[in-house]
């Protein structure tokens, strides 16, 4: 059975009409993973036995005529920083290489309750710190469009798996662009929801005030359907929003964009943006204008400054969150030590990778006495300014568009020796997390060498429905084939 490119709607229809069984479907996905993932390296853990067992349970429900859940029988993948009861959750780190959670994250629990089939846990930059997936303690994931290039990070495994057809939809986490960047590099639709719209309970924290879980799919329709499955208020998450959530994205996105307003910030199209990226995104803006939207350029002068504030805030929160890994309670423990201090020092030295250590040191520095006011406090004040600037912009525009990433997917090893160059790849995504607003990355076309290019739609708080309208309108006009050929990958 050829599962490459199957949409959620295709799968649901096939199961309902009994064109195939869920066990047959899941078996075909597992065969595809076995055939290609040794090269793509999207999975850290494949849940083969669990997936087959869950599929058999779905088939029994169908045979007995039971009511099916919204995600019933849909093969999915989870980034390996979402806790899954009884299944290893590593965060891409040696520190948690043998950690098996005793509970499910709220997102995993919701998906299981709706009947989703978890195919496995997906590769990622260690503790979600990185922009290329080369910081994984196990192995670097590769881009299915060109396996010599990175899939983006930190949700690189989630993007690679969805792009390669290893699951119908996958889920990642976005702290400063970690869903949208790999979505752009792998030719996917990636959604970073409003902060608080999806529970973070059971998501291993990187930057608690920035992290948000969201879906990656091959179409706007799939991404919207998957977001509906995981959004909603959760009493276990103190930052969860208790608001009225929209539950008909599929219907809302088809209403068109005639008369809606689009802002193009000129700062997002200047120096450092690859010419092909710029041209593709601006061409997308023209398509939106022809579809009836009102498009105009404006100024949003926070782009580069936002990157500095993001790395101060995120590193400070990482330093605090990672303090719990001391080799005493759980996680990696060094084999030889003389006293408690040496136990902690050696466990953390051996258990954390270079990028994690770099961010812990930066975060500890900006939180230290004498530097807190100069760095962290100023970054938090700047955060309020970013929120106010976006709020003001959204009084005039329904969405703001930009390139998702200023460059095309780069080759493995190309930027690993220069962390600052790697950080610059997040320039257009981090301000969204600082402001807590939603954003979607979707394909806008291809480069001359056949690499995907992504356009980003940003919106006001809880305006995901509007973003889906713009994304769907553009997708409908572009009609791109976003299924990479894996010939020669075996």
C-alpha positions, -999 to 999 in steps of 0.1 A, spaced: 0 0 0 14 34 -10 10 58 19 32 86 5 12 118 4 -20 105 20 -39 133 38 -58 129 70 -91 132 50 -79 104 27 -71 81 56 -104 88 74 -124 81 43 -104 49 36 -110 36 71 -147 45 70 -153 29 36 -131 -1 46 -109 5 16 -81 -6 39 -77 -16 75 -58 5 100 -34 -24 106 -26 -24 69 -22 13 68 1 14 99 21 -16 85 27 3 53 40 34 72 63 11 92 76 -5 61 83 30 46 101 40 78 122 8 77 130 14 40 141 50 42 147 62 77 182 47 80 191 76 57 167 104 68 172 96 106 139 113 116 131 88 144 149 83 177 124 56 188 100 37 165 70 23 184 64 -6 161 47 -30 184 26 -3 201 15 12 168 4 -22 154 -15 -29 187 -33 4 186 -42 -1 149 -57 -35 157 -78 -18 184 -90 8 159 -100 -20 135 -120 -37 162 -139 -4 169 -147 0 132 -159 -36 130 -181 -32 160 -196 1 146 -183 22 176 -180 59 174 -146 69 162 -125 98 176 -114 128 156 -79 113 151 -89 77 150 -64 55 132 -43 85 120 -5 77 121 14 106 138 48 113 152 58 133 183 89 153 189 110 136 215 105 163 242 68 154 247 65 128 275 49 95 265 40 70 292 62 39 289 80 51 258 115 66 260 116 104 259 152 116 253 150 153 243 178 144 219 202 143 248 226 119 265 212 133 297 178 116 292 189 88 269 172 62 291 144 82 306 110 65 304 82 88 316 55 74 340 29 97 325 17 112 292 20 149 282 -14 165 278 -9 166 240 0 129 239 -29 121 261 -54 141 240 -42 125 208 -44 90 223 -79 96 235 -89 107 200 -75 75 186 -42 87 170 -15 61 163 18 72 177 45 58 153 74 70 174 94 98 189 112 121 165 147 135 164 155 170 176 183 193 186 192 186 222 167 201 246 153 220 215 184 242 213 194 246 177 183 255 141 196 225 121 190 193 141 228 188 141 228 192 179 211 159 185 232 137 208 223 107 186 225 117 150 216 146 127 183 143 108 184 150 71 162 169 47 142 145 24 145 170 -4 183 168 -3 198 144 22 231 164 22 212 193 37 197 200 72 159 197 78 160 228 101 156 227 138 149 221 165 119 200 153 140 186 124 129 151 129 92 161 130 96 179 97 117 152 81 91 125 91 61 144 78 79 154 46 92 119 39 57 104 44 65 85 76 34 98 93 2 117 82 11 146 105 37 152 132 40 175 162 69 197 172 76 225 197 84 261 188 105 283 211 119 307 185 109 292 152 115 255 158 83 244 140 83 271 113 119 269 103 120 231 96 86 235 79 101 260 56 132 239 49 111 207 43 82 221 23 55 217 50 28 237 67 40 244 103 18 261 129 31 279 160 -2 286 179 -9 315 203 10 310 235 -13 292 259 -36 277 232 -20 243 235 -10 228 269 27 226 277 21 200 305 45 172 299 66 191 274 102 191 286 109 228 290 135 249 272 121 284 275 89 282 295 75 316 285 82 309 248 76 272 241 45 261 223 35 228 207 21 228 171 15 205 141 35 200 109 16 187 79 18 185 41 -13 207 36 -30 236 53 -61 214 58 -41 187 76 -23 213 98 -56 229 108 -73 196 116 -43 186 138 -43 219 156 -80 214 165 -71 180 180 -46 194 205 -58 230 214 -78 239 244 -77 248 281 -58 225 304 -59 228 342 -25 212 344 -9 242 326 -10 275 345 -4 294 313 -32 277 294 -58 301 280 -94 298 291 -110 313 260 -134 303 233 -115 281 209 -126 279 172 -135 244 162 -142 247 125 -110 258 109 -118 237 78 -149 257 72 -135 290 82 -104 288 59 -126 284 28 -143 318 33 -117 336 11 -96 367 18 -114 393 -2 -111 427 16 -87 414 42 -55 434 49 -19 422 45 11 441 59 46 436 44 73 448 69 101 463 48 127 453 74 121 416 66 132 420 30 165 438 33 202 428 37 208 391 44 177 377 27 185 353 -2 172 368 -35 152 337 -44 136 337 -10 126 374 -12 113 370 -48 92 339 -39 76 356 -8 68 388 -27 53 368 -55 30 351 -29 20 386 -17 9 394 -53 -11 362 -55 -29 373 -23 -36 407 -38 -51 391 -69 -73 370 -46 -88 401 -32 -66 410 -2 -53 446 3 -15 445 4 8 473 15 43 478 28 49 492 63 77 495 89 81 471 119 115 482 133 123 454 157 137 426 136 174 424 146 169 437 181 143 410 188 169 383 181 192 396 208 163 398 233 152 363 224 186 347 231 188 365 265 153 354 276 155 319 262 190 312 276 180 326 310 150 303 312 170 273 299 196 279 326 168 278 352 150 248 337 181 226 332 192 231 368 171 200 377 195 177 358 221 170 385 227 133 383 208 127 416 171 124 409 169 113 373 188 115 340 224 107 333 248 100 362 286 98 359 301 65 367 328 77 391 327 106 416 342 114 451 315 137 465 282 154 457 298 184 440 319 162 417 288 141 409 269 171 397 298 186 378 308 155 360 272 144 353 263 177 337 297 179 318 293 145 304 255 146 299 250 179 281 262 188 246 282 219 236 252 240 225 233 233 257 263 242 278 267 274 257 231 285 265 233 275 302 264 297 306 249 326 287 217 323 308 235 320 341 255 351 331 225 373 323 208 363 355 238 368 377 242 397 402 254 428 385 242 417 350 205 410 356 194 446 352 217 452 323 206 422 302 176 402 314 155 430 328 161 451 296 152 421 275 119 417 294 111 454 290 118 451 253 94 421 252 66 445 262 76 468 234 75 440 209 40 430 220 28 466 217 43 470 182 26 439 170 -7 448 187 -6 482 170 2 466 136 -27 442 139 -51 470 144 -44 478 108 -36 444 93 -52 410 95 -19 393 89 18 403 84 38 382 59 76 376 57 101 350 47 101 322 73 139 319 70 162 344 52 182 316 36 177 283 17 183 250 35 220 248 41 243 218 40 252 196 69 282 210 87 280 243 69 273 265 99 282 243 129 315 261 134 299 295 137 270 295 163 262 332 155 255 325 119 232 297 130 214 320 153 208 345 125 186 319 108 160 326 135 158 364 127 123 364 113 107 339 137 118 348 172 97 379 176 65 358 172 75 339 203 85 370 223 50 385 215 32 352 221 12 355 188 4 327 163 22 322 130 21 297 101 49 288 77 39 273 44 56 266 10 57 295 -14 77 278 -41 111 263 -49 146 276 -55 163 272 -88 179 241 -74 146 225 -63 148 234 -26 116 245 -7 110 281 2 86 291 30 64 322 36 53 331 71 19 345 81 17 362 115 -15 372 133 -29 387 164 -35 366 195 -61 338 188 -64 346 152 -53 312 138 -85 311 118 -75 342 98 -40 327 92 -55 295 79 -77 316 55 -46 333 40 -26 301 39 -54 281 23 -60 308 -3 -23 308 -13 -20 271 -13 -51 268 -36 -35 292 -61 0 277 -60 -10 240 -64 25 229 -54 35 192 -53 53 190 -19 61 153 -18 98 148 -23 111 118 -42 131 94 -20 145 75 -50 182 68 -43 178 73 -5 177 36 2 
